[in-house]
Amino acid sequence: MHLYVIRHAQSANNALYAQTGSEVGRKSDPELTEIGHQQAQALAQFLAQTNSPTSLSPDQDIHNRHSFPFTHLYTSLMLRAITTGHYIAEAMQMPLHVWFDIHEWGGIYLDDEHTGERVGQPGAARSELEPQFPRLVLPDWVDESGWWNRPFEPREHALDRAHGFVKELLARHQPDDRVAIVTHGGFAYALLWNLVQFGHQNDRFETPRDVWFWINNTSISRIHIGPDHINMVYWNRTEHLPATLIT
């Protein structure tokens, strides 16, 4: 199983935090910034290009120097991921399927301005998504009530969700499938935690250090999940972006 993990392009919330260091004023389901659209377009063009006249297998083109021959493309239902994924789907002439479980931790929520409580929000409705994203294949259960409609998800629940995703991925797909998911930084961390089983904190030093894996907007990472091994082929590739667009 060749799994490609792609983080969405820069969202309005990403830009807000980069500018202020705060989540005050964040949106529940932010759209891409202008920089984000430029990033997503550059990513899509990079993924769609083929640099070799011959067809190489994923094992032969281990670093995808020649092509990204995806067989399946999935996105979370968050707007920043759908928009990024739709650019890819258009460039590669593929359907863009929904995978609910790859959403960012927390879900769709806003902070109550009086209590500070994180309150779940509905999420986008079917009539909002279908006209904007013609290549998006929505499941039947996405209707006019929105796709989230549940409380804020505690961060630790994302670890169990990522574990379920891996089990479903292996059940749904064949060993030679090349599956790309457009997801989020927090979910990518939870996914790695399940695959690699590292600790959240490294205590092998005098002062314990939190563990995090950097993942830039529109970065590409590749993991090969075999019957008896997991290979981290590469992580956080951004060569499709000029330096001015790396966020």
C-alpha positions, 0 to 999 in steps of 0.5 A: 500500500503506497500512502501519500499524505498531503496537507491542505494549502494555507487557510485563513486560520493558518494565516491568522495564527502566523500573524498573531500567534493567537486563535482569537477570531478564527473561523470554524471552517476556514477557506484558503487564502490567496497564498493558499490558492497559489500553493494548491495550484502549484501542487496540482501542477506538480503532481500531474506532470510526468517526466518520463516516457516510460512507465515505472512502478512505484517501487522503481520510482521510489522518490516520485521523480517521474510521476505521482500515479495515484489510483485513489484520491481522498479528502476530508470534508473541511473546506481547506482540504476539499479546495486543495484536493479539488485542484489536484483532482482537476489537474489529474482528471480524477474523482475526489472522494470523501473520507470522513475520518481524516478531518482535523482534530477538534472538528468544526467548532467555535469558541464561545466568546463568554465562556471560552467553551468550544462549541461544535458547528454544523459544517458545510451543507450539500448544496454549498459543496456540490456547485463549488466542487464538481469532482467531489463525490459526496456520500449520501449522508451529507445533507442540508443539515451540514456534515459535522453537527456534533460536539468539539472532539478532544484531541486524544480522540484523533489518535483512535480515529487515525487507528481506525483509518489505517485499519479501514485503509488496509481493508479497502485497498489492495497492496499495489494501490497508490492512495493520496489523502488531503488532510491536516497537520494534526491528523497527520501527526495522529496517523504517524503516532499510530504507524510508528508508535513514538511517545508524545514526549521524549524523556531521554534528555535531562529536560523532556521534549515534546515530539512533533513532526513538521508538516508544511502547507501542501507538503507531500509525504509518502509511506509504504505499508507492507505486510511485514513492514512500514517504510517512511519513504519521505516526509514534508516535501515542498519542492513544488513551491517557491520559497515565497510560498512556503508556509 
